């Protein structure tokens, strides 16, 4: 159950869970604030915690509000689309054959049947992005499993509105966001390693950060690149 507390004009969604520590998050694009707290913790104590973090919350909300956002894609001729961090110009081509996407000389050639609607174009392009991530991940897992000393049982790729990736500690599966194919290629390696390290340490605590410092010394840079302009009209969380 979600309860809401107010700090002036800032509303904070509070969720009580069977966890040991309290967690604070500020979500793009609007700066929605959420706290996950142990079920035994009182709302008064949670409010005191939130007030103690008010300065940080305001700073994060201001940062999100000043970010320029990519306008929604309409999949029209000469529209910009990013693949592994590089800008490509979309060129829809109507043909009487199965839909496909091809990169060629800085262009994204989208072959579609005549009369294809925008929603279908988006589905075709999203599925193509998904396939790019699926191809990129296996070599990365194979590279990092012996270095980290963990075993990933399976990985999945899907559109995710609030995360770049996630890790299931029980099944040892990881999930990755389709949109990683839009970002520079080093970012997907950073996210893969990040999720694999959760198999050693579930929380984002000092131990986890020490692992990140050890295996991906430039992780802070890659995190910033992931959240750098342009960002989509999604509620990204990291």
C-alpha positions in Angstrom: 0.0 0.0 0.0 1.2 3.5 -0.9 0.9 6.4 1.5 1.7 10.0 0.7 3.3 12.6 2.9 3.7 16.3 2.1 6.7 18.5 2.5 5.4 21.9 1.3 4.7 21.6 -2.4 6.6 18.2 -2.6 4.5 15.1 -2.3 6.3 11.9 -1.3 4.9 8.4 -2.1 5.8 6.0 0.8 5.7 2.3 0.4 6.2 0.0 3.4 8.0 -3.2 2.6 9.6 -6.2 4.2 13.1 -4.6 3.9 15.8 -3.7 6.3 16.8 -0.2 5.1 15.0 2.9 3.8 15.4 3.9 0.2 14.8 7.3 -1.4 14.3 7.8 -5.2 13.6 10.8 -7.4 12.1 9.8 -10.8 12.3 11.5 -14.1 10.8 13.3 -15.9 8.8 15.3 -13.4 10.8 14.6 -10.2 8.3 12.3 -8.5 9.7 11.3 -5.1 9.3 7.8 -3.6 10.5 6.3 -0.4 10.5 2.5 0.3 10.8 1.9 4.0 10.7 -1.1 6.4 7.2 -2.0 7.4 8.0 -1.5 11.1 9.0 2.2 10.5 6.5 4.9 11.6 5.4 7.6 9.2 6.7 10.2 11.6 10.2 8.7 11.4 9.9 8.5 7.6 8.9 12.2 7.5 11.9 13.1 9.6 14.1 11.2 7.2 12.5 12.9 4.1 13.0 16.3 5.7 16.7 15.6 6.3 17.1 14.8 2.6 15.0 17.8 1.4 18.0 19.7 0.0 19.1 16.7 -2.1 15.5 16.1 -3.3 15.2 19.7 -4.5 18.5 19.5 -6.3 17.6 16.3 -8.1 14.1 17.6 -9.1 15.6 20.8 -10.5 18.2 18.8 -12.5 15.4 16.7 -14.0 13.2 19.7 -14.8 16.0 21.5 -16.8 16.7 18.5 -18.9 15.8 18.9 -22.6 13.7 16.0 -23.8 13.5 14.3 -27.1 10.2 14.9 -28.8 8.1 11.8 -29.4 9.1 10.0 -32.5 6.7 10.0 -35.4 8.8 7.8 -37.7 8.7 10.3 -40.5 11.3 10.9 -43.3 14.5 12.7 -42.1 13.7 12.2 -38.4 16.7 11.6 -36.1 17.2 8.2 -34.4 20.2 7.1 -32.3 21.9 3.7 -32.6 24.8 3.0 -30.1 25.0 6.7 -29.5 25.3 7.7 -33.1 22.7 9.8 -34.9 21.0 8.3 -38.0 18.5 9.9 -40.3 15.3 7.8 -40.8 14.3 7.0 -44.4 11.1 5.1 -44.6 10.9 3.1 -47.8 7.6 1.5 -48.9 8.1 -1.9 -50.4 6.0 -5.0 -51.0 8.1 -7.2 -48.7 8.6 -8.1 -45.1 9.5 -5.1 -42.9 13.2 -4.5 -42.0 15.6 -2.0 -40.7 19.1 -1.4 -42.1 21.8 1.1 -41.2 23.6 2.6 -44.2 25.8 5.7 -44.5 24.3 7.4 -41.5 20.8 6.5 -42.5 18.3 4.2 -40.9 16.4 2.6 -43.8 13.0 1.5 -42.6 11.4 -0.8 -45.2 7.7 -1.1 -44.7 4.6 -2.1 -46.6 2.6 0.7 -48.2 0.1 2.3 -45.8 1.9 1.2 -42.7 0.7 3.2 -39.7 2.9 5.0 -37.2 2.2 2.5 -34.4 3.4 -0.4 -36.5 6.5 1.5 -37.6 7.3 2.1 -34.0 6.9 -1.7 -33.2 9.2 -2.6 -36.1 11.9 -0.2 -35.0 11.6 -1.1 -31.3 11.9 -4.8 -32.2 15.0 -4.0 -34.2 16.5 -2.2 -31.2 15.7 -5.2 -29.1 17.5 -7.5 -31.4 20.6 -5.3 -31.3 20.7 -5.6 -27.5 20.1 -9.3 -27.7 23.2 -9.7 -30.0 25.4 -7.4 -27.8 24.7 -9.1 -24.4 26.0 -12.7 -24.7 29.7 -11.7 -25.4 29.6 -9.3 -22.4 28.2 -11.9 -20.0 30.8 -14.4 -21.2 33.5 -11.8 -20.7 32.5 -10.8 -17.2 31.3 -14.1 -15.6 34.9 -15.3 -14.9 36.1 -11.9 -13.9 33.3 -11.3 -11.3 32.9 -14.9 -10.4 29.1 -15.2 -10.9 26.9 -17.1 -13.3 24.0 -15.5 -15.2 21.4 -18.2 -15.9 19.4 -16.2 -18.5 18.9 -12.7 -19.7 15.9 -10.9 -21.2 15.5 -7.7 -23.2 12.3 -5.6 -23.1 11.1 -2.1 -23.0 11.3 -0.8 -19.5 9.8 2.5 -18.4 11.7 3.0 -15.1 15.0 1.1 -15.3 17.9 0.4 -17.6 18.2 -3.1 -16.1 17.2 -5.4 -13.2 18.5 -8.5 -11.6 16.6 -11.4 -10.0 18.7 -12.8 -7.2 16.8 -16.1 -6.9 16.7 -17.1 -10.6 20.0 -15.3 -11.4 18.3 -13.7 -14.4 18.9 -10.2 -15.6 16.6 -7.9 -17.7 17.9 -5.2 -19.9 16.1 -2.2 -21.5 15.6 -2.2 -25.3 16.6 1.4 -25.4 20.2 0.6 -24.4 20.8 0.2 -28.1 20.2 3.9 -28.5 23.1 4.8 -26.1 26.9 4.5 -26.6 28.0 0.9 -26.6 30.1 1.2 -23.5 26.9 2.0 -21.6 25.4 -1.4 -22.1 28.5 -3.0 -20.8 28.3 -0.8 -17.7 24.7 -1.9 -17.1 25.4 -5.6 -17.7 28.2 -5.5 -15.1 26.1 -3.4 -12.7 23.3 -6.1 -12.8 25.8 -9.0 -12.6 27.4 -7.4 -9.5 24.0 -7.5 -7.8 24.5 -11.2 -7.7 27.3 -10.4 -5.2 25.6 -7.6 -3.4 21.8 -6.9 -3.8 21.8 -3.3 -2.4 23.4 -0.1 -3.6 25.5 0.2 -0.5 29.2 0.9 0.1 30.2 -2.7 -0.7 28.4 -2.6 -4.1 30.1 0.7 -4.9 33.4 -0.8 -4.1 32.7 -3.6 -6.6 31.8 -1.0 -9.2 34.9 1.0 -8.5 37.0 -2.2 -8.9 35.4 -3.5 -12.1 34.1 -0.4 -13.8 36.3 2.5 -12.5 34.5 5.0 -14.9 31.0 3.9 -13.9 30.0 7.4 -12.8 30.9 8.7 -16.2 28.8 6.0 -17.9 25.9 6.6 -15.6 25.9 10.3 -16.6 26.1 9.4 -20.3 23.1 7.2 -19.9 21.1 10.1 -18.5 22.5 12.8 -20.8 20.6 14.5 -23.5 18.5 13.7 -25.3 16.3 11.7 -23.0 12.9 10.3 -24.0 9.5 11.0 -22.6 9.7 8.2 -20.2 9.9 8.0 -16.4 13.6 6.9 -16.3 15.0 5.8 -13.0 18.5 4.7 -12.1 
